[in-house]
Amino acid sequence: MANHRPVRCAVIGVHNIASQHIPVLHALPEAEVVALCDVDPAPLAAASRTYGVAQVFSSVDDLLAWGEFDAAYVLVSVLAVAEVAERCMRAGFAAFIEKPPGLYTADTERLARAVRETGAIAAVGLNRRFYSSTLAGRAALLDTGDVLSVTVHADEDAGSQWHNPKFPPEVAARWIYANSIHALDLLRFFGGEVANVTPLRRRRALPNPDSFSALLEFESGAVGRAVADHFAPRGAGHRYEARTATAVLRSESGFDRVILERRGQAPVAFELTGLDRRLKPGFPGESQAFLRAVRRGEPAAFPSVTLDDAVGTMRMLDAITGAEAWAPQQRRLV
Ligand SMILES: NC(=O)c1ccc[n+]([C@@H]2O[C@H](COP(=O)([O-])OP(=O)(O)OC[C@H]3O[C@@H](n4cnc5c(N)ncnc54)[C@H](O)[C@@H]3O)[C@@H](O)[C@H]2O)c1
């Protein structure tokens, strides 16, 4: 597309997370929200009023038939994401796809195939990569040498999701894919491609395994450790630590602040900066990168999460959880 005008964005699914994405799109001069779409009339009417977007559609069919946009923001309920995203890409539109792109790896692989077959520009919303604190901290860490080890905790009170009426049991059962993916993806963000995973799984309190520990080897030779205890209260939650030979970077406060410690030097703190301070952290950066890719007509570049990249993270999750073997699969698309 010509790169002098804003990217015309259609937002599909205008409820919870859309209320964080749309203000970001409004804040970015390179984006224009031209249409909203939701199968539920109540959030559709509310979002139309709140954001002053008159063009609304109650079905993806009608939106695609209209077609006066460049990129779809696919922010629909977890189980609908893969199907809606694939339809948008196969209809010729770029797609920003909230995580998880597919609840099952096979669904995400299918989206990656759609990208290859259509040339669609696409990015997945694993926004923890784009926290300004983490991006600056990672750059400073890499100045000290290669990453040699990464430890990520994705501890959560997943049991509460089994009682949350918002989520079907299938989503609660695969909560590690639906949500913990945010933190566990940072293993690959810091460590690169995973060569080998040695998992240890236990079932403590939930119907499926709910305690995951794994040792990872990266292709670089670095090692990783993944911990996701999903039983009991949440504890310290999502966090990471990455080391070079002379430095360690660790997150605090849910990634809002990261600390770099180097031998013989005072620790340095990296805080949220820019739009991350007033909007949902990571959302401005991930959208800016996606919109840049759309304007240039080029695939989104690291740290953006392409569909192939997302497949890599989901295969890593499969190796950690063994979940393909135990989760209910009644809604698999392929
Ligand atoms: N990046 C993050 O931090 C983050 C946080 C929360 C949610 N999410 C992700 O965002 C997505 C949406 O989550 P949410 O909490 O906003 O869900 P939600 O249920 O609050 O809203 C989803 C909306 O999509 C609509 N919808 C469902 N199927 C549709 C379809 N086929 N066509 C059009 N509209 C449809 C629903 O009516 C609903 O209004 C999920 O994939 C979720 O995992 C990401």
Ligand as a Chemical Component Dictionary entry (heavy atoms), coordinates in Angstrom:
data_LIG
# 
_chem_comp.id                   LIG 
_chem_comp.type                 NON-POLYMER 
_chem_comp.pdbx_formal_charge   0 
_chem_comp.three_letter_code    LIG 
# 
loop_
_chem_comp_atom.comp_id 
_chem_comp_atom.atom_id 
_chem_comp_atom.alt_atom_id 
_chem_comp_atom.type_symbol 
_chem_comp_atom.charge 
_chem_comp_atom.model_Cartn_x 
_chem_comp_atom.model_Cartn_y 
_chem_comp_atom.model_Cartn_z 
_chem_comp_atom.pdbx_ordinal 
LIG N1  N1  N 0  -2.465  -9.283  24.976 1  
LIG C1  C1  C 0  -3.120  -9.323  26.114 2  
LIG O1  O1  O 0  -2.608  -8.931  27.160 3  
LIG C2  C2  C 0  -4.533  -9.874  26.132 4  
LIG C3  C3  C 0  -5.335  -9.674  27.272 5  
LIG C4  C4  C 0  -6.659  -10.154 27.242 6  
LIG C5  C5  C 0  -7.127  -10.847 26.127 7  
LIG N2  N2  N 1  -6.295  -11.055 25.065 8  
LIG C6  C6  C 0  -6.762  -11.805 23.890 9  
LIG O2  O2  O 0  -7.658  -10.979 23.159 10 
LIG C7  C7  C 0  -8.702  -11.769 22.568 11 
LIG C8  C8  C 0  -10.049 -11.225 23.023 12 
LIG O3  O3  O 0  -10.124 -11.349 24.416 13 
LIG P1  P1  P 0  -11.197 -10.492 25.237 14 
LIG O4  O4  O 0  -10.864 -10.655 26.660 15 
LIG O5  O5  O -1 -11.331 -9.135  24.671 16 
LIG O6  O6  O 0  -12.517 -11.320 24.901 17 
LIG P2  P2  P 0  -14.038 -10.825 25.079 18 
LIG O7  O7  O 0  -14.826 -12.082 25.171 19 
LIG O8  O8  O 0  -14.143 -9.822  26.176 20 
LIG O9  O9  O 0  -14.362 -10.082 23.716 21 
LIG C9  C9  C 0  -14.370 -10.765 22.509 22 
LIG C10 C10 C 0  -15.423 -10.169 21.609 23 
LIG O10 O10 O 0  -15.369 -10.870 20.358 24 
LIG C11 C11 C 0  -16.695 -11.048 19.882 25 
LIG N3  N3  N 0  -16.708 -12.166 18.943 26 
LIG C12 C12 C 0  -16.572 -13.490 19.202 27 
LIG N4  N4  N 0  -16.590 -14.211 18.069 28 
LIG C13 C13 C 0  -16.729 -13.317 17.047 29 
LIG C14 C14 C 0  -16.791 -13.437 15.633 30 
LIG N5  N5  N 0  -16.731 -14.631 15.038 31 
LIG N6  N6  N 0  -16.935 -12.316 14.890 32 
LIG C15 C15 C 0  -17.016 -11.092 15.493 33 
LIG N7  N7  N 0  -16.974 -10.925 16.837 34 
LIG C16 C16 C 0  -16.803 -12.021 17.606 35 
LIG C17 C17 C 0  -17.519 -11.298 21.138 36 
LIG O11 O11 O 0  -18.892 -11.017 20.923 37 
LIG C18 C18 C 0  -16.855 -10.319 22.137 38 
LIG O12 O12 O 0  -17.517 -9.062  22.137 39 
LIG C19 C19 C 0  -8.421  -13.211 23.000 40 
LIG O13 O13 O 0  -7.715  -13.863 22.008 41 
LIG C20 C20 C 0  -7.545  -13.049 24.231 42 
LIG O14 O14 O 0  -6.673  -14.158 24.442 43 
LIG C21 C21 C 0  -5.027  -10.567 25.038 44 
# 
loop_
_chem_comp_bond.comp_id 
_chem_comp_bond.atom_id_1 
_chem_comp_bond.atom_id_2 
_chem_comp_bond.value_order 
_chem_comp_bond.pdbx_ordinal 
LIG N1  C1  SING 1  
LIG C1  O1  DOUB 2  
LIG C1  C2  SING 3  
LIG C2  C3  SING 4  
LIG C2  C21 DOUB 5  
LIG C3  C4  DOUB 6  
LIG C4  C5  SING 7  
LIG C5  N2  DOUB 8  
LIG N2  C6  SING 9  
LIG N2  C21 SING 10 
LIG C6  O2  SING 11 
LIG C6  C20 SING 12 
LIG O2  C7  SING 13 
LIG C7  C8  SING 14 
LIG C7  C19 SING 15 
LIG C8  O3  SING 16 
LIG O3  P1  SING 17 
LIG P1  O4  DOUB 18 
LIG P1  O5  SING 19 
LIG P1  O6  SING 20 
LIG O6  P2  SING 21 
LIG P2  O7  DOUB 22 
LIG P2  O8  SING 23 
LIG P2  O9  SING 24 
LIG O9  C9  SING 25 
LIG C9  C10 SING 26 
LIG C10 O10 SING 27 
LIG C10 C18 SING 28 
LIG O10 C11 SING 29 
LIG C11 N3  SING 30 
LIG C11 C17 SING 31 
LIG N3  C12 SING 32 
LIG N3  C16 SING 33 
LIG C12 N4  DOUB 34 
LIG N4  C13 SING 35 
LIG C13 C14 SING 36 
LIG C13 C16 DOUB 37 
LIG C14 N5  SING 38 
LIG C14 N6  DOUB 39 
LIG N6  C15 SING 40 
LIG C15 N7  DOUB 41 
LIG N7  C16 SING 42 
LIG C17 O11 SING 43 
LIG C17 C18 SING 44 
LIG C18 O12 SING 45 
LIG C19 O13 SING 46 
LIG C19 C20 SING 47 
LIG C20 O14 SING 48 
# 
